[in-house]
Amino acid sequence: MFNWPNFVSQVFNGLALGALLALISSGLTIIYGTLGVLNLAHGAMFMLGGYAGYAAFQYTGSFIIAVIAGSLFVMVVGVLMERIIIRHFYQRPHEDQLLVTFGIGICFVELVRLVFSSDSKLVPPPPLFQGITSLGFMFYPTYRLAVVGIVAIALGVLFVVLYRTRLGMIVRAGIEDSVMVDSLGINVYRVFMIVFGIGAMAAGFAGIINAPVVSLTPGVGDDILVETFVVVVIGGVGSFPGAILGGLIAGEIISITSIFDPGYAYVMLFAAMTLVLVVRPHGLLGVQGRE
């Protein structure tokens, strides 16, 4: 039943979910925009970040160390994945990229299931963000509010890296014309490796940040992967601002639709994606680029 307190609460839930989706999607859109690789293992990397952070938390009891460990672990996995496998698929058809990354994602999921079992794992929020906070007109979980701030800071760091550094300039140039970047004497493949690592790290960071909100299971990345691709389509493939806008839109659609009928949340999300594809095929903030 609709009521205003529930509506406002769901708007805040949508903001938290949207911020998380924006962060994950930014990593995916950076990888595709620069490398042209459709990475279906991105959801599994989100899951890996959560489990790596969980393992670090079990040993240290520190949520901060868990976040750092989860992020760095997935970054290393991403770099190794790019150097050993993905590098050989840059010139291959997208179908081959989809198949190999999908297979890698399945391997990651099964390895985690082998090590940690299929039982749900819990990572408690840091003591500073436990409990609820009064917003004057409602009470809301403190950690969910903190997630919005944490993700905003992470997106701000990514923005600075992409738009205020030499690496970011090379990445954005590579999105437009990687052949020209290579002709300027820049080691494009080294840049590709760094970009893949950054994109993977964004997913891993989101995975451990989300762990106190939703319990960890080996399949936790599956739904996120679908939502992430929808976000990228809505915002525009290869567009960092588009990933942020698309994430916020998707988060609100899922949360607000859940007030009336949770079963229609994904229906409305895909309906929004279809509408965007009809009206603006390249996404809200995307431009026509590689096929």
KARAFEN-V304762 format. One record per run of one state. SS is the DSSP state (A for helix, B for strand, O for the rest). FROM is the first residue (numbers start at 1). TO is the last residue. If there is no record, write none. Layout:
SS;FROM;TO / SS;FROM;TO
//
This chain:
O;1;3 / A;4;35 / O;36;41 / A;42;60 / O;61;62 / A;63;84 / O;85;85 / A;86;89 / O;90;93 / A;94;116 / O;117;120 / B;121;121 / O;122;126 / A;127;129 / O;130;131 / B;132;134 / O;135;138 / B;139;141 / A;142;163 / O;164;165 / A;166;183 / O;184;187 / A;188;210 / O;211;215 / B;216;216 / O;217;219 / A;220;235 / O;236;239 / A;240;279 / O;280;291
//
